[in-house]
Amino acid sequence: MGEEQLKEIGTNLIGNYGWLFAVGFLAMLFRSTIEGLTESFKIFAGNSINVGDCIYIWIEGKKYAGRVIRLGLFKCSIIVYNIEHNNDGEPYISGGEDLEIQNSKLKDFIMTRPMEKIDISNFKSNGYKE
């Protein structure tokens, strides 16, 4: 086979089958976009996480306090606080980091919301008293 024959074969393969590669690439891109939008819709339609929520988030087995600051179409931004203790053992926030998580990856994190403190002074040892 000569050099010209190889060029002709290469041109025919790219010309005849190159469109298959382009269509496959676009199909994969379309699929991942639709999956991301579906995950985003689940977050927006549900009320499980909202902007301004104070949360606890577990990252690599360690619990952090945080606040949701932005919910976008494809990612969520959370400020994760650094908590230190002073000499008396009292905790204080010494800083924080902006953590951005893709909406499709949110399900991989454990997130909980702290409960409000409830006044239980009305409860006595023998039951509820009004």
MOURMO-V845057 format. One record per helix or strand. SS is the DSSP state (H for helix, E for strand). FROM is the first residue (numbers start at 0). LEN is the number of residues. Records with the same first field share a line. If there is no record, write none. Layout:
SS = FROM-LEN, FROM-LEN
//
This chain:
H = 2-43, 102-6
E = 53-6, 61-10, 74-11, 90-12, 109-3, 122-2, 126-2
//
